[in-house]
Amino acid sequence: MPEFAEWESFYVIVGAAAGALIGLQFVVLTLIAESPPPRAAEAGPAFVTPTIVHFSAVLLLSAGLRAPWHAVTSAAVFRGVVGLYGLAHSVVVARRMRAQGAYRPDAEDGVCFGFLPVVAYAMLPLSALAASSHAHEASFGAAAERR
């Protein structure tokens, strides 16, 4: 599809970086698991799990948007579904942040684990809606999600 031809190297680079960062995250978690700080397990689902999910979403989007789609609308639906899942996951993360007691989240945590993921994931279904009439411009909306 010519709509994605110019984006090939972008998705290859971003997807590879996301895969490497997921691997690094697991190495760090393995090292922390050997001698965990007190009450760290309580904060993990609120702060560690979202990081892995976000990197996985980037890897999934990079792989999925390089698939040989036959129409822009199929790729847009894929992008929209990933975005909607990310929005739902962001709501779960916000609840987990408030429920855990190991760490009191500050304003930066609210922005980085709450606001920015919601904005990024919301751009995916919005760009998916615009893809049928503005395929080239909608690709920039999906690219902005990969922060």
matplotlib code that plots the C-alpha trace (Angstrom):
import matplotlib.pyplot as plt

x = [0.0, 1.5, 0.1, 2.6, 5.6, 7.3, 6.8, 8.7, 11.9, 10.1, 8.1, 11.2, 13.3, 10.5, 9.4, 13.0, 13.5, 10.3, 11.3, 14.7, 13.2, 10.7, 13.7, 15.6, 12.5, 12.3, 16.1, 15.6, 12.5, 14.4, 17.2, 14.8, 12.9, 16.0, 16.0, 12.8, 12.4, 9.7, 6.1, 7.4, 5.1, 2.1, 3.2, 4.3, 0.9, 0.5, 3.9, 5.8, 3.0, 1.9, 5.4, 5.5, 2.1, 3.0, 6.2, 4.2, 1.6, 4.3, 5.8, 2.3, 1.5, 4.8, 4.4, 0.7, 1.1, 3.8, 1.4, 0.3, -3.1, -5.3, -7.0, -6.4, -9.6, -8.3, -5.2, -7.3, -9.5, -6.5, -5.1, -8.4, -8.8, -5.3, -6.1, -9.4, -7.6, -5.0, -7.6, -9.3, -5.9, -5.2, -8.3, -7.3, -3.8, -5.3, -7.4, -4.3, -2.3, -4.9, -5.4, -1.8, -0.3, 3.4, 4.1, 2.2, 2.0, 3.0, 2.0, 4.6, 3.3, -0.2, 1.0, 3.3, 1.1, -2.3, -2.7, -0.1, -1.1, -4.8, -3.9, -1.6, -4.1, -7.0, -5.0, -5.1, -8.9, -9.2, -6.6, -8.3, -11.5, -9.7, -7.8, -10.5, -10.5, -7.0, -4.7, -1.4, -2.3, -3.7, -0.4, 1.1, -1.6, -0.5, 3.2, 2.6, 1.4, 4.8, 6.3]
y = [0.0, 3.3, 5.0, 3.2, 2.9, 6.0, 4.8, 1.5, 2.5, 4.4, 1.2, -0.9, 1.3, 2.0, -1.6, -2.8, -0.3, -1.3, -4.9, -4.1, -2.0, -4.8, -7.2, -4.6, -4.1, -7.9, -8.0, -5.1, -6.8, -10.0, -8.3, -6.4, -9.7, -11.1, -8.5, -6.5, -3.3, -3.5, -3.2, -3.0, -5.7, -3.6, -0.7, -3.0, -3.3, 0.5, 1.5, -1.4, -3.2, -0.1, 0.4, -3.1, -2.7, 0.6, -0.8, -3.9, -1.7, 0.1, -3.2, -4.5, -1.4, -1.4, -5.0, -4.6, -1.6, -3.3, -6.2, -6.4, -4.9, -4.8, -1.6, 1.4, 0.8, -2.6, -1.0, 1.8, -0.7, -2.5, 0.9, 1.8, -1.4, -1.1, 2.5, 1.5, -1.3, 1.2, 3.7, 0.9, -0.1, 3.5, 3.6, 0.4, 1.9, 5.1, 3.0, 0.9, 4.1, 5.4, 2.0, 1.1, 2.3, 1.7, 5.0, 8.3, 9.3, 12.9, 15.2, 13.8, 10.3, 11.5, 13.1, 10.2, 7.3, 8.9, 11.9, 11.2, 7.6, 8.6, 11.3, 8.9, 6.0, 8.4, 9.6, 6.0, 5.7, 9.3, 8.8, 5.6, 7.5, 10.0, 7.3, 6.7, 10.3, 11.4, 8.3, 10.2, 12.6, 9.8, 8.1, 11.0, 10.5, 6.9, 7.9, 10.5, 7.7, 6.2, 8.4]
z = [0.0, -1.0, 2.1, 4.3, 1.9, 3.3, 6.9, 6.6, 8.2, 11.0, 12.0, 11.8, 14.0, 16.5, 16.7, 17.2, 20.0, 21.7, 21.6, 23.1, 25.8, 26.8, 27.1, 29.2, 31.5, 32.1, 33.0, 35.5, 37.0, 37.4, 39.2, 41.5, 42.2, 43.8, 46.6, 46.4, 48.4, 51.1, 49.7, 46.1, 44.9, 45.8, 43.5, 40.6, 38.9, 39.0, 37.7, 36.2, 34.3, 32.4, 31.1, 29.7, 28.2, 26.5, 25.0, 23.9, 22.3, 20.3, 19.2, 18.2, 16.3, 14.5, 13.5, 12.7, 10.5, 8.5, 7.7, 4.0, 4.5, 1.4, 2.4, 4.6, 6.5, 7.7, 9.1, 10.6, 12.4, 13.8, 15.0, 16.5, 18.4, 19.9, 20.9, 22.6, 24.5, 25.6, 26.8, 28.9, 30.3, 31.2, 33.3, 35.1, 35.7, 37.2, 39.6, 40.6, 41.2, 43.7, 45.3, 46.1, 49.3, 48.8, 47.1, 47.0, 43.3, 42.6, 39.8, 37.4, 38.0, 37.2, 33.9, 32.8, 33.9, 33.5, 31.2, 28.5, 27.9, 27.6, 25.0, 23.1, 23.0, 22.1, 19.1, 17.6, 17.2, 16.2, 13.5, 12.5, 11.9, 9.7, 7.8, 5.1, 3.9, 5.0, 5.0, 4.8, 7.6, 9.8, 9.7, 11.6, 14.3, 14.8, 14.8, 17.5, 19.8, 19.8, 22.5]

ax = plt.figure().add_subplot(projection="3d")
ax.plot(x, y, z, "-o")
ax.set_aspect("equal")
plt.show()
